[in-house]
Amino acid sequence: MPFAPIEWQNNKVKIIDQTSLPKKLSYLYIQTAEEMFDAIKTLKIRGAPAIGIAAAFGLYLGIKDYKTTSFKTFDKKFKDIIKYLSSCRPTAYNLFGAMERLQDKVGQFKKYPIETIKGAILEETLKIQMEDNKTCQSIGEKGANLIKDADAILTHCNAGGLATSGYGTALAVIFKAKEQGKKIKVYVSETRPLLQGARLTCWELAQEKIDTTLICDNMAGEVMKEGKINKVIVGADRIALNGDTANKIGTYSLAVLASFHNIPFYVAAPISTFDPKIRTGEDIPIEQRDPGEIENFAGKRITPKGTKIYNPAFDVVPNSLITCIITEKKLVYPSYRKNIKKVL
């Protein structure tokens, strides 16, 4: 992607404001943990890997100017910020994985001066970001082996560079296939209620000059029935140890439709999206979002006042509907419970 979604510049975090796309490419400069909380919560930055990176930067911003010489006092402040940032998006596991990683780093440096500990936190955050970029490239390379010339691929929500450090997960597979010279066509579901597919994925694919067709979410079954799709590739926000996968709401419906029409259904995600503490999808916490996201469309109210709203941000695809999980290490096939343990 020609634009970096998140960068560390002059003691600030520079992010693309994804809520302004595709109309305008604009940037925000985040200077506090509170500003980062708001940016993540309001989807100015989103996508599981990008949320993990952003939260790690937010944690550093929260402690970088904190004055104390006591490790005990510093550690309490540090853990309070972790708790605060962890509450903004409860489903995306990369956020919690990044927090745990920085907490481990602080534990390793607890006998060092506080300023040294702060430096170690920033260094580890930059390392998380660098590793994500390499990881996404590897996901693209391994996943592109599944793509044939003239394939027509359906994707949902946005699992591109905007959702990561800059190359994507599901879209990394598509980008890499194009780099290999394969002529592919991509169908993008709009992804109600916030249209990440229409606004963000279509924008990214246009930057790469990839043949793209946008469809409404409820058109997917018809498009499959007409034989226009031969693969589905999506990203993930959290994957259980048995392979059950949480992704943007609407993914489960696509998996069921793909199964009915005998279309392979692939999940592309880094190892950091697997939650080793969760055995099945039933245990994945599902974020409930503001009813206003459904009540309003393009700035206008579309529902009668008093209408009840149910707005889960994610759903869970059972492992039985997933053909393969594409990771940076290898392609993971069933039996997922056994093979995920091996790859972790």
Helices and strands as residue ranges (DSSP letters): E 6-9, E 12-16, G 18-20, E 27-30, H 33-41, H 48-63, H 71-86, H 93-108, H 114-144, E 152-155, G 161-163, H 170-179, E 185-189, H 196-196, I 197-201, H 202-207, E 211-215, G 217-219, H 220-225, E 231-234, E 238-239, E 245-248, H 251-260, E 265-268, G 271-273, G 281-283, H 292-295, E 296-297, E 300-301, E 314-317, G 319-321, E 324-326, E 331-332, H 336-343
